[in-house]
Each structure stands twice: as C-alpha cells, then as structure tokens.
C-alpha cells in the first residue's frame, strides 16, 4: 500500500502514488457514501471511470451499485499454457488467420445463434430476468465473439519456457444492456426515495433486499457466467487454430478470472457486497492474470489474500491516456516501431489504433511492483502476436 487518505467519511487506501484527479474525486465520492464498509481500496492501475474509478474496490452494506460494477459485466481474462516451446513467424500468422476466420471481432457477431446448451443456467426462470429474456436470442449470436476496445487475443511466450494463449473479453452487448437498464432504474428509484447521494456522482444504488436489487443480482450473475462462456468458447477456437498449424499440442486447464462484478463475501467478520470494477479477486493461493498493454508483458500471479484490499489486485496496466487523447498525442510510427523492434505481430495500423497502443497505458512493471503485497508473480508472459477487437 502506498498511501492512506483520511480526509473523508471513511478511509481511502491506495496502491499508487499517481492517481489522476478524476479517479481521485470518484474515490472520495465512494468514501462518503452512507453504506460504504470499512474503507475504499484503489488498485495501482486505477483511472477514471463512470461513477467509480476503474481499479476500484468498494464493499457496501445492504446495497448494490450498478455503476460500481460497470457496463461490461463479467469482463475478464483467461489463459492457457501449451506444451509448445516456440512458434515460428509463419506459424503465428497461420494461427492468426484461422482465429480471424472463426472468431468475430469488434462489432461483428455470428450470423446464426450458437448452441443454447453453452449459455449459462439461471437460478430463476429466464422470463423473470427483464433484460436477459429480451436479449437472449441476440446474445446467442454474441457468444464466442471478442468485441472491441481493449479486448484482445494474444499468443505469448512465458519465462517458464512455454507458449501461452490469452483472451480478454466480457459479456458483450448483453452486459451493456443489463448495466444501463438497472443504472437508469436505480437513478429513478433514488429520485423517488429522495436519496441524498448527488446524482452527478453516478452512484445510484439498489437495496439488496428489494425486488429490483434481487433481479439485478440475478441478471448480473448471468452476465458474469455469459462472459465466462464467451471466453471459454473463444479459447477453444484459439486452441483449434493452433492445432491447425502444428501438432501435437497439449493444453493445460484454463485459468479464468473476472474483473467487473459484485459478490457477497465475508470481510472483517461481516457479510458485505464487494464491488470490483477493473479489479480481480486475489484470495490466498488464488491464481490470477494481470495483463499488460499491447507490446508489454502480462503476468500470471498468485493471490496473497491481503485483507486491506478486500483480497483484490489490479486487473491490468490501466490507462494513462483517454482514447481520443492517445490518438492526438501518440506518434504512430514510434508506437509501431516499439512493437516491430520486439518482433511482435501487432494490430497498430493507423492513428485510430493508437487508443490501444502501449503508450496509452501505465507501466505494467510499476503496477506489479506496487502490488507485491497483494500478489506473487508466477510467470511473465511476453507477446508474440496480438489480435485486437
């Protein structure tokens, strides 16, 4: 931990020195909520989001906040270690070609719905899930699709001598629709109740015991499981792509971890709703993934169960530039050269791609250094080839 802020209603514990003003203001808003529990934890990759900083962890009593989960519910990482020690440039290009053939990227979906048996099972009848019931058929076409923004598929070389496969994606349009519907509902209910939380904080809440709160939790959990099913399907396609260019290959069990969700957990002796927005759980011995930016290392880590972070850690490098700012300020040729010099097959082609260039992100090694009390590094993974949404 780098610093503790004691000026607000509850403490803010930060694992970084250089938090941006917008994210810090949002952390202070969280610390002044009437139902916040114990303190607010801010991970070393933190930057400004909607309502709550990305890289924030907040536990609440008796309420859930849709904007403290975010719009890409269940977004997360998965990684698989292969038996391969290397892949040639031509083999890598062959794998990427097959991935692009079988996995829709960006805003693209499958032309036909995927097998319903691959969809999550709901604890209550689907027709009671307001948004999911309406979006279910559309979601079938989104299953096994990458999405855009910072989502990626990467082939990496680990310092353990193995080639690794990694996927970063979430719940696609399904999670977006659920998040927006319940945030709007929370805003309207908070207005009706005369909530004293300023609307411009973007932290409207739903009581967990209320009908709206219960349905949101069911829909959120469905989206978390949908995001997992989405990553799992894509990872199977990536493995098939590898097998299409080289055999035999053996694959170890998939590591999977989400970083946008809320869950009831026990902390400091109390049942509380832990919101992780751009943060991953890091319980004692839990294996996690902290990805870097395009062109920088990613890390397989093991949690230390630090109570002060609500057993959490960073979810990645974290942005240091907004998307438009990166396009304006970064030098295209310099960013391409940074990747070319490392021999990485990358996705930087034009100025619009600079929003996902390495220069738009924080130093992943500094992020890791700042959270060595939260996780232990097991494997460093360096990129060989990258596909962006």
N, C-alpha and C positions, 0 to 999 in steps of 0.2 A: 504494500500500500504506500502511495506517495504522499497523500495529504488528507486531512480531515477538516471539513468546513463545519463550524459550529454556530454560524450566524442565523440559521433558520430554525423552524419549529422542531425539526429532527435533523440529525447529523447527515452530512453527505461525505461518503468515503470514496476517494478517488485513487485509481491506479494509474494516473498520468499527471504530468505537470502542465501540459499544454492544451487544455480543453478550450475549444472555441467558445466565444461569447454566447452564441445562440444555444449551444448544448448546455452550457453552464446555467443559463437562465431557466431552461427547461428542467434541469436537475433541481434547482431551487424551488420551482413550482411543485415538483413532486414532493420535496421535503416539507412543504407546507400544507399538504392535503390532510384533512382531518382523520383519515383512516389509514395513513401510512404506518407501517410497523417497523419499529426499531431504528432504521436508517435507510438511506438510499445508497446503492453501490454503483459506481461508474467505472466501467472497464477501460483498459488502455487504448482501445480502438474507437472510443466514443466520438460521435459527431452529431450535429443537429438532425432531428427527425421531425415527425408530426406529433406534437404533444409531449412525447417522451424522447430523450436522446437515444439514438441507435447506439448500442453498447451500454444500455442502462438496465439495472436490475432493481425492482421495487416489489416489496411484499406488502399486501394490504389485508385488512381485517374486514371480512363480510361483504366486500365488493370486488367486482372485476371491471377493468377499464379497457374497452376495445382498442383505443388508440395506443395503449401501453403494450399491446400485442403486435399491432401493425396490420398493414394491408396484405402482406404476403404471409398469411398464417402458415406456420409449419415449415417455412423455408429453412433449408438446412443443407448439410453436406453428407456425402457418402464416399467411401474409399475402399478399394480392393487391392491387396498385394498379389502380384502374379509371380509365377515361377521363373519368368524371364529375367535375364540379367541385362539385356540390351535390345533395342530395336533400331534398325538402320533408318536413314532418312527416307528411303523409298518405302520401307515397311510402314513407317509412320504416316506417310502420305496416303498409302493404301488404306490404313485404318481410318484416317480422317474422311476419306472419300466414302467409305461404307457407313460411317456414322452419319454423315450428311444425307445419305440415301435413306436411312431408316429412322432417323430422329428429326421431327420437325423443329426448326429453330425460330427464334424471335416470336412474331405474332402468328406463325403458322400452326395449324392443328392437323390431326389426322383427318382424312376425308370421310372415314367411317368410324363409328364408335368402337372402342376396344371391348374386350370381354368383360362383362359385368362382374364375373367372379373375382376379378382383380381389384374391384372397388372395395373401400372399407365397409365394414358392417357397423350399423348404427345401434346404439343401446336402446333407442326408442324408434317407433315406426318412422320411416322416411317421410311420410306425408305430414308428420308433425314438425319437420325441420323446414321452416318457412322458405329459406333461400335455397337450400340444397335440393329440396323437392322440385323447385322451379328450374334449377340449373343442372340437374342430374344428367340429362341427355347430352347437353353441351359438354359437361365435364368428361363424359366418356370419350369424346374426341380430343380432349386435352391431356389425357393420361399418356405418359411416355413422351412428353414434349418439353423442351428446355425452357422456353420463354426468353425474354430479352434482358436488357440492363446488365447487371453484374453477374448473371448466371453463366456458368461455363461448364465445359467438359475438358478435362486436361489429362494428358499422359505424362507421367513424371518418373524421374529416376531417384530412388531413395539412397541415402548414405548407408543403408543396410544391404546394398548390392542388388536390389530388386526393382523392376519396373512396377509402378503403381498406376491405378486408374482412379480418377476423382470426378465427381459430379456435384455441382452446386445448383439447386433449383428448389422451387416451392410449390404452392398449391394453385398456381396459375390464376385464371380469371375467377375460379370458384372462390378462393380465399379472398380475393379482392372484393367480390360482391358481398360475401358474408361480413367482412370487416366494415364496409361502407354502410350497409343496411343497419347494423347494430350500433355503429357510432352515431348515425343520424337518430336512431330510436333513443339512445341514451341521452343525446342532446335535448330531444323533445321532452322526455320524461324529467330530466333535470330541471328544465324550464318550468314544467308543471309543478314540480316539488318545491320550487323556489330555492334551488341549490345555491349556496354561497360561493361555489367554485367559479371563478370568472370564465365565461365561455371562450375567451381568447386564449386560455391555457390549453384548449383542445384535449381536456381530460375528463370528459363526461363519463359517468360510471353507471353500472347496473348492480343493484344488490344481488348477491349470490342466491339469496332465498326467494327472490322474486321470480315470477314466471318468465319474464324477459331475460333475466340473468341465467336461469337454468337452460333455456333454449339456446342462448348464445354459447354457453359452455358446451352443449352437445354439438352445435354446428362447428364451433372452433375445433373440438377434438376430431370431428370428422375430417376437417380440412388438414389437420396435422397428419392424420393417417393417410389422407389422399396424397399429400406431398411426399410422404414416405413411399407410397405405392408408385408414384410418379418417378422418383429417383431410382427405385428398385427396377422398374421396367427399363429405364434408360441404361442403367448399369448392365442389364442383361444384353441389351443391344450393343453396348460398347465391348463387352466380352466377346460377343459373336463377331464383331468387327475385327478384333484382334485375331480370333481363330481363323478368319477368312484370309489372313496373310501369313500366319505362322502357326505351326502345330508341332508337337503337342504343347499346350499351355495349361497349367493348373492355377486355379484361383482360390484364394483363402476367403473365409466368410467376410461378408461386407460389414464395414463399420458405418453406422448411421447416427447422426445427431442433428436435432432441430435447434434453431436459434430464434424463432419468433412464436411464442406461445405463453400461456399462463397455466399453472398447475397448482393444486393444493398440496402443500408439503409441510413438514414439521421443521420449524427453525426456532431456536432459543426456547424450546419447550412449548411451542404454540402452533396450532394449525393455521396456516396463512396461505393466501393466494399469491404465489410468486410469479411476477410478470418478468419474462426475459425478452427483451426486444433487441435483437442483434447481440445476444449473449447466449452462451451454451452452458448446460449443466456440467459441473466438474466435481462430482462426488468422489470420495476416496476410491482410488483404483479405476474409476470410470475412464474408458478410452474415448478421446475426442479428436476433433480435427480443427486446426486453426489455419485457414488458407491465406496465402499471400495474394498479391496483385499479379496481374499478367506480367510474367518475367521475373518474379521474385519467388523465394522458397515458400512452401507450405509445411506445416508440421503436424505430425501425429503426436498427441500428448496424452498424459495420464493425470487425472484429477487428484488433487490433494485434499479436497473436502474442506476448504477454508470457510469457516463459519461466517467471517466478516463479509464475504462476497455472496452470501447465501448459496455457497457451494457452486459458484459460477466462474466463468472465464470469458475472455474475448472470443468473438466469432470470426475474426479476420483482421486484416490490416487496418480497415477503417479509412474513410475518405478524408483527404485534407483539402480537396477542391470540389466544388459543385460541378455537375456535368457540363453546364454551359461555360463555367469559368475555365475548366480544363481545356475545352475546345478553343477558347480565346487565348489562353496563356501558354499552353504547352507547344513545343516545337515538334512538328510531325516527323521530320527527318531524324531528329535526335532520339525520339522515342522508338522509332523503327530500328535505328542503329543499335540502341541499347539491347534490343531483343535479337537482332541479327548477329551481333557480336557474340552472343551466347549460343548461337546455333539453334534458337527456338523457332519452330514453325508457329507463327503467331497470327493474330487477327487484326493487326493495325494496318489499315489500308488508306484511310482518308482522314480528314480533320474531324469528321463526325465520330470516328472510332476513338479519338483521344479521351473521351469521357471515361474509357476503361483502360487507359494507359497506366503503366506503373507510376508515372509521375503524378497522377491524380490521387495516389494513396499514400498513407503513412508508411514509415519504415517498419516492415514486419518484424525485423530483428529487435527493434526498440520495443515494439508491442510485447514480444515474447519476454524480453528482459524485464519489463515492468510487471509481469505477472508470474514470476518464478515462485512466488509464494502461493499461487493458485494451481499451477500445473507443472509437471515434469515433462521435458521433451524426450520422446522416444525415437522418432525418426524425422530427419529433414528430407524434404522432397523437392527436387529442382525440376522445373518444367522442361519437357521435351517438345510438346506440341499442344496447342490451345485452340479450342473452338469456343467462340462467344455467341450468345444469342443475338 
